[in-house]
Amino acid sequence: MNRRNSLKAGASILAGLTVAPVVSATGKSLASTSDDSFWEVVKNRRSVRAYKSDPVPDADLKKIVNAARMAPTAGNQQPWKFLVITDKKKIEALKTAKLKETEAYLKDAKKLKGEELKKQLNEYEDQLSKGYLSAPAYIVVLTDNNSTYPQYNHWDGPLAAANLMLAARALGYGTVHITDSFSEEITRKVFNIPDHFTRVCFTPVGVPVEWPEKEKRVLDEFVVNNSF
């Protein structure tokens, strides 16, 4: 079993499911009972910024969201809502809105116009199409301002997002935690998100063009025992 398949087999653990054979979109069995599969998923999660066009099966998206909803939460309030987007027209609308916002910024802040403005917008559109907006699926993580304990939503929401990204990695998909690269105003308008929801993040879900190689700092840099 190769590294990617071993990671994908850990999905059943992260999604709160029993360890059973996991079948990929190609029908290949990826069963594993390895005790270290969870740790491999955690170790190998990466922020991915370019994706292949391969579709993500609905069953996999459900597993990913199911793992997200299992996250810890204040008083078990579970304030989340997960907006799953696979409609290409919606993604095109998001790109159009982002380009319009960028054009206004380039005109007002950078004082660009004419051919230079057009050139920069074309380059940015290409960057979006090959980067953040190249994935076949997206998930917007939201919290409900009308939850039982809304003052804790800003802690609960990121916990769900972390579960989501680990579950996606276990299934062999990349994600990236997007916040201000696409303003909350844009996503609210394009996806018709009601005012009583607050966005935590917006992430693509898909097979990476390549997995980034990133070195993490060593554990000892982060740990303090008993007292500073």
MARVEXZA-54052 format. One record per residue: residue number from 0; x, y, z of N, C-alpha, C, O in turn. Coordinates in steps of 0.1 Angstrom, whole numbers, plus 5000, padded with zeros to 4 digits. Layout:
BEGIN
k/n.x/n.y/n.z/ca.x/ca.y/ca.z/c.x/c.y/c.z/o.x/o.y/o.z
NUM/X/Y/Z/X/Y/Z/X/Y/Z/X/Y/Z
...
***
This chain:
BEGIN
k/n.x/n.y/n.z/ca.x/ca.y/ca.z/c.x/c.y/c.z/o.x/o.y/o.z
0/5008/4988/5000/5000/5000/5000/5009/5012/5000/5018/5014/5008
1/5006/5022/4990/5014/5034/4990/5010/5044/5000/5000/5042/5007
2/5018/5055/5001/5016/5064/5012/5002/5071/5011/4996/5072/5021
3/4998/5075/4999/4985/5082/4998/4974/5072/5001/4964/5077/5008
4/4975/5060/4997/4964/5050/5000/4963/5047/5015/4952/5046/5021
5/4975/5047/5022/4975/5045/5036/4969/5056/5044/4961/5054/5053
6/4971/5068/5039/4965/5080/5045/4950/5080/5043/4942/5083/5052
7/4946/5076/5031/4932/5076/5028/4924/5066/5036/4913/5068/5040
8/4931/5055/5040/4924/5045/5047/4921/5049/5062/4913/5043/5068
9/4928/5060/5066/4925/5065/5080/4912/5073/5080/4909/5077/5091
10/4905/5075/5069/4893/5083/5069/4883/5078/5078/4875/5085/5085
11/4881/5064/5079/4871/5058/5088/4873/5062/5102/4863/5063/5109
12/4885/5064/5106/4888/5068/5120/4883/5082/5123/4876/5085/5132
13/4888/5091/5114/4885/5105/5115/4870/5108/5114/4865/5118/5120
14/4863/5101/5106/4849/5104/5104/4840/5097/5114/4828/5097/5113
15/4846/5091/5124/4838/5085/5135/4832/5072/5130/4822/5068/5136
16/4838/5065/5120/4833/5053/5115/4841/5041/5120/4852/5043/5124
17/4836/5029/5118/4844/5017/5122/4854/5015/5111/4852/5019/5099
18/4865/5008/5114/4876/5006/5105/4871/4995/5095/4869/4983/5099
19/4869/4998/5083/4863/4989/5073/4870/4993/5059/4875/5004/5058
20/4869/4984/5049/4875/4987/5036/4869/5000/5031/4857/5002/5030
21/4878/5009/5027/4874/5021/5020/4877/5020/5005/4888/5015/5001
22/4868/5024/4997/4870/5022/4983/4871/5035/4976/4863/5044/4978
23/4881/5037/4968/4883/5049/4961/4874/5050/4949/4867/5041/4945
24/4875/5062/4942/4866/5064/4930/4870/5054/4919/4861/5052/4911
25/4882/5049/4919/4886/5039/4909/4882/5025/4913/4884/5015/4905
26/4876/5023/4925/4872/5010/4929/4882/5001/4936/4879/4990/4940
27/4894/5007/4939/4905/5000/4945/4903/5000/4960/4901/5010/4966
28/4903/4988/4966/4902/4987/4981/4914/4993/4988/4925/4990/4984
29/4911/5001/4998/4922/5008/5005/4921/5004/5020/4924/5013/5029
30/4917/4992/5023/4915/4988/5037/4928/4989/5045/4939/4985/5040
31/4927/4993/5058/4939/4993/5066/4934/4993/5081/4924/4999/5084
32/4942/4985/5089/4939/4985/5103/4951/4990/5111/4953/4987/5123
33/4960/4998/5104/4972/5002/5110/4969/5012/5121/4961/5022/5120
34/4976/5010/5133/4974/5018/5144/4979/5033/5142/4975/5042/5149
35/4989/5034/5133/4995/5047/5131/4989/5055/5120/4994/5065/5116
36/4978/5050/5114/4972/5057/5102/4967/5071/5106/4969/5080/5098
37/4961/5073/5118/4957/5086/5122/4969/5096/5123/4968/5107/5118
38/4980/5091/5129/4991/5100/5130/4997/5103/5117/5003/5114/5115
39/4997/5094/5107/5002/5097/5094/4993/5108/5087/4999/5117/5080
40/4980/5107/5089/4971/5118/5084/4975/5131/5090/4976/5141/5082
41/4976/5132/5103/4979/5145/5109/4993/5150/5104/4994/5162/5101
42/5003/5141/5104/5016/5145/5100/5017/5150/5085/5025/5159/5082
43/5008/5145/5077/5009/5148/5062/4999/5157/5057/4998/5159/5045
44/4991/5163/5066/4981/5173/5061/4989/5185/5055/4999/5189/5062
45/4985/5190/5044/4992/5202/5038/4981/5212/5033/4970/5208/5030
46/4985/5224/5032/4977/5235/5026/4979/5234/5011/4991/5237/5006
47/4969/5231/5003/4970/5229/4989/4964/5241/4981/4953/5245/4985
48/4971/5246/4971/4966/5258/4964/4964/5256/4949/4962/5265/4942
49/4965/5243/4945/4962/5240/4931/4957/5226/4930/4963/5217/4936
50/4946/5224/4922/4939/5211/4922/4937/5205/4908/4936/5213/4898
51/4935/5192/4908/4931/5185/4895/4916/5187/4894/4909/5190/4904
52/4911/5184/4883/4896/5186/4881/4888/5173/4884/4876/5173/4883
53/4895/5163/4889/4888/5150/4892/4877/5153/4902/4879/5160/4913
54/4864/5149/4900/4853/5151/4909/4855/5144/4922/4861/5134/4923
55/4850/5150/4933/4850/5144/4946/4836/5138/4948/4826/5145/4948
56/4835/5124/4950/4822/5118/4951/4814/5123/4963/4820/5127/4973
57/4801/5124/4962/4792/5129/4972/4795/5121/4985/4794/5127/4996
58/4797/5108/4984/4800/5100/4996/4812/5105/5004/4812/5105/5016
59/4822/5109/4997/4834/5114/5003/4832/5127/5010/4836/5130/5021
60/4824/5136/5003/4821/5149/5009/4813/5147/5022/4814/5155/5031
61/4804/5138/5022/4796/5135/5034/4804/5130/5045/4802/5134/5057
62/4814/5122/5042/4823/5117/5053/4831/5129/5058/4834/5129/5070
63/4836/5137/5050/4844/5149/5054/4835/5158/5063/4840/5162/5074
64/4823/5161/5059/4814/5170/5067/4810/5162/5080/4809/5169/5091
65/4808/5149/5079/4805/5142/5091/4816/5143/5102/4813/5144/5114
66/4828/5142/5097/4840/5143/5106/4840/5157/5112/4843/5159/5124
67/4837/5168/5104/4837/5181/5109/4827/5183/5120/4829/5190/5130
68/4815/5178/5118/4804/5180/5128/4807/5173/5141/4800/5175/5151
69/4816/5163/5142/4820/5156/5154/4830/5164/5163/4833/5159/5173
70/4834/5176/5159/4843/5183/5166/4838/5187/5180/4826/5188/5182
71/4847/5190/5190/4843/5195/5203/4836/5208/5201/4838/5216/5192
72/4827/5211/5211/4819/5223/5210/4814/5227/5224/4812/5218/5232
73/4813/5240/5227/4809/5245/5240/4795/5240/5243/4785/5243/5236
74/4794/5233/5255/4781/5228/5259/4774/5220/5249/4761/5218/5249
75/4781/5213/5240/4776/5205/5230/4766/5212/5221/4756/5207/5216
76/4768/5225/5219/4758/5234/5212/4758/5231/5197/4748/5233/5190
77/4770/5226/5191/4770/5223/5177/4765/5234/5168/4754/5232/5162
78/4771/5245/5168/4765/5257/5161/4768/5258/5146/4766/5268/5140
79/4773/5247/5140/4778/5248/5127/4767/5247/5116/4756/5242/5118
80/4771/5251/5104/4765/5248/5092/4776/5247/5081/4785/5255/5081
81/4774/5237/5073/4785/5235/5063/4778/5236/5049/4770/5228/5045
82/4783/5246/5042/4778/5249/5028/4787/5242/5018/4798/5246/5017
83/4782/5231/5012/4790/5223/5002/4786/5228/4988/4775/5228/4984
84/4797/5232/4981/4794/5237/4967/4801/5229/4957/4814/5227/4957
85/4794/5224/4947/4799/5216/4936/4794/5222/4923/4799/5217/4912
86/4786/5232/4923/4780/5238/4911/4791/5247/4905/4794/5257/4911
87/4796/5244/4893/4806/5252/4886/4801/5266/4884/4810/5276/4883
88/4788/5268/4881/4783/5282/4879/4785/5290/4891/4788/5302/4890
89/4784/5284/4903/4785/5292/4916/4800/5296/4917/4803/5307/4922
90/4809/5287/4914/4823/5290/4915/4827/5301/4905/4835/5310/4908
91/4821/5300/4893/4824/5311/4883/4818/5324/4888/4825/5335/4886
92/4807/5324/4895/4801/5336/4900/4810/5342/4911/4812/5354/4913
93/4816/5333/4919/4826/5337/4929/4838/5344/4923/4843/5354/4928
94/4843/5338/4912/4855/5344/4906/4851/5357/4900/4859/5367/4901
95/4840/5359/4894/4835/5371/4888/4835/5382/4899/4839/5393/4897
96/4829/5379/4910/4828/5388/4921/4841/5392/4927/4844/5404/4930
97/4850/5382/4928/4864/5385/4933/4871/5394/4923/4879/5403/4927
98/4870/5392/4910/4877/5400/4900/4871/5414/4900/4879/5424/4898
99/4858/5416/4902/4852/5429/4903/4858/5437/4915/4861/5449/4914
100/4859/5430/4926/4865/5436/4939/4879/5440/4936/4884/5450/4941
101/4887/5431/4930/4901/5434/4927/4903/5445/4918/4912/5454/4919
102/4894/5446/4908/4895/5457/4898/4893/5471/4906/4900/5480/4903
103/4883/5471/4915/4881/5483/4922/4893/5487/4931/4896/5499/4932
104/4899/5477/4937/4911/5479/4945/4923/5485/4936/4929/5494/4940
105/4925/5479/4925/4936/5483/4916/4933/5497/4911/4943/5505/4909
106/4921/5500/4908/4918/5514/4903/4920/5524/4914/4926/5535/4912
107/4914/5521/4926/4914/5531/4937/4927/5532/4945/4932/5543/4947
108/4932/5521/4948/4945/5521/4957/4957/5521/4948/4967/5528/4952
109/4957/5514/4937/4970/5514/4929/4970/5523/4917/4980/5525/4910
110/4958/5530/4915/4957/5540/4904/4960/5534/4890/4965/5541/4882
111/4957/5521/4888/4959/5515/4875/4948/5518/4866/4936/5520/4870
112/4951/5518/4853/4940/5520/4843/4945/5515/4830/4957/5512/4828
113/4936/5514/4820/4940/5511/4807/4946/5497/4805/4941/5487/4812
114/4956/5495/4797/4962/5482/4794/4969/5476/4806/4968/5464/4808
115/4975/5484/4815/4981/5478/4827/4971/5472/4836/4973/5462/4842
116/4959/5479/4838/4948/5474/4846/4943/5460/4840/4941/5451/4847
117/4941/5460/4827/4936/5448/4820/4946/5437/4822/4942/5426/4824
118/4959/5440/4820/4969/5430/4821/4969/5423/4835/4970/5411/4837
119/4969/5432/4846/4969/5427/4859/4956/5418/4862/4957/5408/4869
120/4945/5423/4857/4933/5415/4860/4933/5402/4853/4929/5392/4858
121/4938/5401/4841/4940/5389/4833/4949/5379/4840/4946/5367/4841
122/4960/5384/4846/4969/5376/4853/4963/5371/4866/4965/5359/4869
123/4955/5379/4872/4949/5374/4885/4938/5364/4882/4937/5354/4890
124/4931/5366/4871/4920/5356/4868/4927/5343/4865/4922/5332/4869
125/4938/5343/4858/4945/5330/4855/4950/5324/4868/4950/5312/4869
126/4955/5332/4877/4960/5327/4890/4948/5321/4898/4950/5310/4904
127/4937/5327/4898/4925/5321/4905/4921/5308/4898/4918/5298/4906
128/4920/5308/4885/4915/5296/4878/4925/5284/4880/4920/5272/4880
129/4938/5287/4881/4947/5276/4883/4950/5273/4898/4957/5263/4901
130/4945/5282/4906/4949/5281/4921/4936/5277/4929/4931/5267/4928
131/4933/5287/4938/4922/5285/4947/4909/5280/4940/4902/5271/4946
132/4906/5284/4928/4893/5281/4922/4894/5270/4912/4887/5269/4902
133/4905/5261/4913/4907/5250/4904/4900/5237/4909/4900/5227/4902
134/4896/5237/4921/4890/5225/4928/4876/5222/4923/4869/5231/4918
135/4872/5209/4924/4858/5205/4920/4848/5207/4930/4836/5207/4928
136/4852/5210/4943/4843/5211/4954/4848/5221/4964/4860/5223/4966
137/4839/5227/4971/4843/5237/4982/4833/5235/4993/4822/5231/4992
138/4838/5239/5005/4830/5238/5017/4832/5251/5025/4843/5255/5028
139/4821/5258/5028/4821/5270/5036/4817/5266/5050/4806/5261/5052
140/4826/5268/5060/4823/5265/5074/4817/5277/5080/4823/5288/5080
141/4805/5275/5086/4798/5287/5092/4794/5283/5106/4792/5271/5110
142/4791/5293/5114/4785/5292/5127/4773/5300/5128/4772/5311/5122
143/4763/5296/5136/4750/5302/5137/4750/5312/5149/4752/5308/5160
144/4748/5325/5146/4748/5335/5157/4737/5333/5167/4737/5339/5177
145/4727/5325/5163/4716/5322/5172/4718/5309/5180/4708/5303/5184
146/4730/5304/5181/4733/5292/5188/4730/5294/5203/4728/5305/5207
147/4731/5283/5210/4729/5283/5225/4739/5292/5232/4735/5300/5241
148/4751/5291/5228/4762/5299/5234/4770/5306/5223/4781/5303/5220
149/4764/5316/5217/4771/5323/5205/4784/5329/5209/4793/5331/5200
150/4786/5333/5221/4799/5339/5225/4811/5329/5224/4822/5333/5224
151/4807/5316/5222/4818/5306/5221/4819/5301/5206/4828/5293/5203
152/4812/5307/5197/4812/5302/5183/4826/5304/5177/4830/5296/5169
153/4833/5315/5181/4846/5318/5174/4856/5308/5179/4867/5307/5173
154/4854/5300/5189/4862/5289/5193/4858/5276/5187/4866/5268/5182
155/4845/5274/5187/4839/5261/5181/4842/5259/5166/4845/5249/5162
156/4840/5270/5159/4841/5269/5144/4854/5264/5139/4854/5255/5131
157/4866/5269/5144/4878/5264/5139/4881/5250/5142/4888/5243/5135
158/4875/5245/5153/4877/5231/5157/4870/5222/5146/4876/5211/5142
159/4858/5226/5141/4852/5219/5130/4860/5219/5118/4861/5209/5110
160/4866/5231/5115/4874/5232/5103/4886/5223/5103/4890/5217/5093
161/4892/5222/5115/4904/5213/5116/4900/5198/5113/4907/5191/5106
162/4889/5194/5119/4884/5180/5117/4882/5178/5102/4885/5168/5096
163/4875/5188/5096/4872/5187/5081/4885/5185/5073/4885/5176/5064
164/4895/5193/5076/4907/5192/5068/4915/5179/5070/4921/5174/5061
165/4915/5174/5082/4921/5161/5085/4914/5150/5078/4920/5141/5073
166/4900/5150/5078/4892/5140/5072/4895/5140/5057/4896/5130/5051
167/4895/5152/5051/4898/5153/5037/4912/5147/5033/4913/5140/5024
168/4922/5150/5042/4935/5144/5039/4935/5129/5040/4942/5122/5033
169/4927/5124/5050/4926/5109/5052/4920/5103/5039/4924/5091/5036
170/4912/5110/5032/4906/5104/5020/4914/5107/5007/4910/5104/4996
171/4926/5114/5009/4934/5117/4998/4932/5130/4991/4937/5132/4980
172/4925/5139/4998/4922/5152/4992/4929/5163/4999/4932/5162/5011
173/4932/5174/4992/4938/5186/4998/4928/5196/5001/4916/5196/4996
174/4931/5205/5010/4923/5216/5014/4932/5228/5017/4945/5226/5018
175/4927/5240/5019/4934/5251/5024/4925/5261/5032/4914/5263/5027
176/4929/5265/5043/4921/5274/5052/4921/5288/5047/4930/5296/5049
177/4911/5291/5039/4909/5305/5033/4901/5314/5041/4890/5310/5045
178/4906/5326/5044/4898/5335/5052/4897/5348/5043/4887/5350/5036
179/4907/5357/5045/4905/5370/5038/4909/5370/5023/4908/5381/5017
180/4914/5359/5018/4916/5359/5003/4903/5361/4996/4903/5366/4984
181/4892/5356/5002/4879/5359/4996/4871/5365/5008/4869/5358/5018
182/4867/5377/5007/4860/5384/5018/4847/5377/5022/4840/5370/5013
183/4843/5378/5034/4830/5372/5039/4819/5378/5031/4809/5372/5028
184/4820/5391/5028/4809/5398/5020/4807/5392/5007/4795/5390/5003
185/4818/5388/5000/4816/5382/4987/4810/5368/4988/4800/5365/4980
186/4814/5360/4997/4809/5346/4998/4794/5347/5003/4786/5339/4999
187/4791/5357/5011/4777/5358/5016/4768/5362/5004/4757/5356/5003
188/4773/5371/4996/4764/5375/4985/4763/5364/4974/4752/5362/4969
189/4774/5358/4970/4774/5348/4959/4766/5336/4963/4758/5330/4955
190/4767/5331/4976/4761/5319/4980/4748/5321/4988/4742/5312/4994
191/4743/5334/4989/4731/5337/4995/4731/5333/5010/4721/5327/5015
192/4742/5335/5017/4743/5331/5031/4735/5340/5040/4737/5352/5040
193/4726/5335/5048/4718/5344/5057/4726/5352/5067/4737/5347/5070
194/4721/5363/5071/4729/5372/5080/4732/5366/5093/4742/5370/5100
195/4724/5356/5098/4727/5351/5111/4738/5340/5112/4740/5334/5122
196/4745/5338/5100/4756/5329/5100/4769/5337/5099/4769/5347/5091
197/4779/5333/5106/4792/5339/5105/4802/5329/5098/4803/5317/5102
198/4809/5334/5088/4819/5325/5082/4831/5322/5090/4837/5332/5095
199/4835/5310/5091/4848/5306/5098/4859/5306/5087/4869/5312/5089
200/4856/5298/5077/4866/5297/5066/4859/5291/5054/4848/5287/5054
201/4867/5291/5043/4862/5287/5030/4873/5278/5025/4885/5283/5023
202/4870/5265/5021/4881/5257/5016/4878/5249/5004/4867/5244/5003
203/4887/5248/4994/4886/5239/4983/4887/5225/4989/4893/5223/4999
204/4882/5215/4981/4884/5201/4984/4887/5194/4971/4878/5194/4962
205/4898/5188/4969/4901/5181/4957/4915/5174/4957/4922/5175/4967
206/4918/5167/4946/4930/5160/4945/4941/5171/4941/4939/5178/4931
207/4952/5172/4949/4962/5182/4945/4969/5179/4932/4971/5168/4928
208/4973/5190/4926/4982/5189/4914/4995/5182/4920/5001/5174/4913
209/4999/5186/4932/5010/5180/4939/5009/5183/4953/5003/5193/4957
210/5014/5174/4962/5014/5177/4976/5026/5186/4980/5038/5182/4977
211/5024/5197/4986/5035/5206/4990/5044/5199/5000/5039/5191/5009
212/5057/5201/4999/5066/5196/5009/5069/5207/5019/5076/5217/5015
213/5065/5206/5031/5067/5216/5041/5073/5210/5054/5069/5199/5058
214/5083/5216/5059/5089/5211/5072/5083/5218/5083/5082/5231/5083
215/5079/5211/5093/5073/5217/5106/5085/5219/5116/5094/5211/5116
216/5083/5229/5124/5093/5231/5134/5092/5220/5144/5082/5213/5146
217/5103/5217/5152/5104/5206/5161/5095/5208/5173/5093/5220/5177
218/5090/5197/5179/5081/5198/5190/5086/5206/5202/5078/5213/5208
219/5099/5204/5205/5104/5211/5217/5103/5226/5216/5103/5233/5227
220/5101/5232/5204/5100/5246/5203/5086/5251/5209/5084/5263/5212
221/5077/5242/5210/5063/5246/5214/5059/5242/5228/5049/5247/5233
222/5066/5233/5234/5062/5227/5247/5069/5233/5259/5081/5235/5259
223/5060/5236/5269/5065/5241/5282/5059/5232/5292/5047/5230/5293
224/5068/5226/5300/5063/5217/5311/5061/5223/5324/5070/5229/5330
225/5049/5223/5329/5045/5227/5343/5045/5242/5344/5035/5247/5350
226/5055/5249/5340/5054/5264/5342/5065/5271/5333/5075/5264/5330
227/5062/5283/5329/5072/5291/5322/5083/5295/5332/5092/5302/5328
***
